[in-house]
């Protein structure tokens, strides 16, 4: 019986790794860019290693690295990092009911590994419920963390010997990664409305050069998706009432 469980856990762990593998590979340019940028902005090798190991957030790493290199005040750096990472509060709230009764070691582990990529694999209503699915999430998230560290290390090495890698367009990987995460999840009208509003307003605010344009675009998109969902619900209720009357 014990051996059967071990075999099941091992197969689930392999599936978690394989399901995350495309995303592990998709962020190669992004990870290399983060590692090389830190070195080229004057960080020591240890500091450059601690960024992915402790911060573990690509967008935050890129922005904070530039802010630190330009001697921006600490309060501004912390506020900027908070704004960029604020979506993780929503991820945590979305998964709260699944994780709140778990032992601390599971909550801390999955909480640390909870990235955009892991959240994308955890949206199913049965995900992270039961030990088998928890192991799946742990290995999926863990493999992404190790891959992110590895790509950053390659970037640190490259940044020490090669010219400025920020000039060759590696940042395209950021957009590609998020497109790969988003597209499979457009399965209903509210999701489609959310994506369209976010895309349109992020471009508009960028053209207007608004500092917090991306944040405002995200808020408008979430409100648009929420409103559309409410409209669909009311429409379904009215349709049911009409059918009952007939």
N, C-alpha and C positions, 0 to 999 in steps of 0.2 A: 504493500500500500504506500509506504514511504517512497519507494523507488518510482511508483507511478506518478505521485505528486511531483517529484523532482523532475521527471520527464515532461510533465505538463508545464511546469514553471519554466523549464529550459526552452521549450517550444514557444511559449508566450514571450519570453525574453527575446528570442530570435525574431519573432514577428514584430515586436516593438522596434527593434533595431532596423529591420528591413523596411518597415513603414516610414521610418524617419530618414532613411538613407538618402532619398532624393533631395530632401531639404538640407541634410548634412553636406551634400555635394554642391547644392545651389549657393550656399554661403561661402564657398571657397574664396571668391574674389573679395567679398566683404570682409572676411576675417583677415586676409592678407593685407587689405587696405588699413584696417584698424591697427594691426601690429606694426606695419611699416610707418604709419603716420606718427605713432607715439615716438618711435626712434628718431624720425626726421624732425620732430618738434622739440627735441632735446631731452626726452625722458631717458632714464637709465634702463638697462635691460630688465632689472628687477621691477621697476615701476611699470614698464610696459607689460610685464607678465602679470602683475597684480591687477591690472585693469580688466582683462577678460576673466581672470580667476575669481575676483571678488565682485566687480561691477556686473559682469556677464549681461551686457545689453549693448548691442551693436550701435544703435543710433546714439545712445547716451555716450558711449565711448568716443565716437567720432566728434561729437559736439563738445564734450567736456575736455577732450585733448586739445582742441583748438582754443577753447577759453582759457585753459591753464597756460598754454604757450603764449597767449597774449596778455597774461597777468591780469585777468579779469577778477574783480572782487569775489571772495568766497561765497557771499550771500547770493550773488547773481548766478554763480555756478550751481549752487544747491537748488535754487529756484528753477533754473532751466532744466536740470536733471529731473526734478519733481514733475514739472509739466510734461516733459517728454515721456516719462514712465508712468504717468497717471492712469493710462489705460489698464495697467496691471491691477489696479484696484477693482476695475470692472471684471477682469478675469477672475480675481479672487472671490468677488461676490457671486459670480455665476457658478462657481464650483463649491461655494461654501457649504451648501446642504449635503454634498457628497463627501466632504472631507472633515466636517466639524466633529464627528464622533470617532474619528480615527486616533490612534495613539500619537503622541507628540512627534515621534521620530518620522512617521509617515507625513504628517502635515508640514514639518520643517523641510523634509527632503523634497517633496513635490512642490512646496511653495517656492523654494529656491530655484527649482528647475522649470518653473512655470513661465515659459516664453510664449511669444506669438505662435511659434511652431507647435509646441506641446499643446497649447490651448486649442489649436486647430484640429488636433487629433483627439480632443477630449470633449467635443461638443455633443456627441451622442448621449442620449438620456441614460444609457447603461454604463457609460465609461466611468472608470475609477470606482466602480461598485464591486466589492468582493476582492479577495486577495489576488486572484488571477489577473484581473484588470488593473489592479494597483501595480503589480509587477510589470505589466505591459507599459504602463505610464512611466514607471521608474526607469526602465531600460530605454524607452524611447527618448525621454528627457535627458537621461544620463549620457546616451550616445551623442546627442546633440551638443551637450556641454563639453565632452571630450573632443569632439570634432572642432568646435569653436576654439578651444584652447590650442589645438594642433595647427589650425590655419593661422591663428594669431602668432604662434611661435615661428611659423614659416615666414610670416610677414615681418617679424622682428629681425630675423636673419637677413631677409631680402633688403629691409630698410637700412641695414648696417653696411651693405655692399653695393647696392644699386641706386641709381638716381631716384628722384622723387616719384614714387608710384602714384601719387594723387593726380599726376598729369596724364595718365594713360586711360582714364575713364573707368576704373574699377568700381566706382560708386554706382554704376548701373545695376550692380548685383542687388542693391537695396530694393530698388523698384521691382526687379524680377522676382525676388523672394516673396515680397508681399503680394504680388499678382498671383503667384503660384498658390499662396495660402488662401486668397480671397475667392478666386474663380470657382473652385469646387463647392463653395458654400453658398453660391447664389442659386438657391433652390426654391425661392418664393418671392412674391412681390415686395414685401417689406425689405428683404435683403437687397433686391435690385434697386429699389428707391434709395436706400441708404448709400449704396456704392455710387450711384449717379450723383447724388447731392454732394457727397464727399469729394468726388473727382472734380465736379464743376466748380464748387466754391474754393477748393484748395488752389486751383489754377487762378481763379479771379483774385483771391487774396494775395497770391504770389505776385501777380501783375501789379497789384496795388501796393506791394512791398510792406504788407502788414506783418509785424514781428510775430504775433500770435495767431496768424491766419490759419495755420494748420489745426490749432486747437479749436478755433471758432468753426471751421469747416467740419470737424469731427462732431462737435456739439449739434450743429444744424443737421448733420446726417443722421445722428442718433434720434433726434426729435422727429425727423421726417419718417424714419423707419417705424418709430413708435406710433406715430399718428396713422400711418398706413395700416399697421397691425390692428389698431383700435377700430379703424374704419372697416376692415375686413370682418372683424368680430361682430360689430353692430350689423353689418350687412347679412352675415350668416344667421344671426338671431332673428332679424326681421323676416328673412326667408323662411325660417322654421315656423315662426308665428303665422305667416301667411299660409303655409302648407297645412297647418293644423286647422285653421279657419275654414279652409276649402274642404 
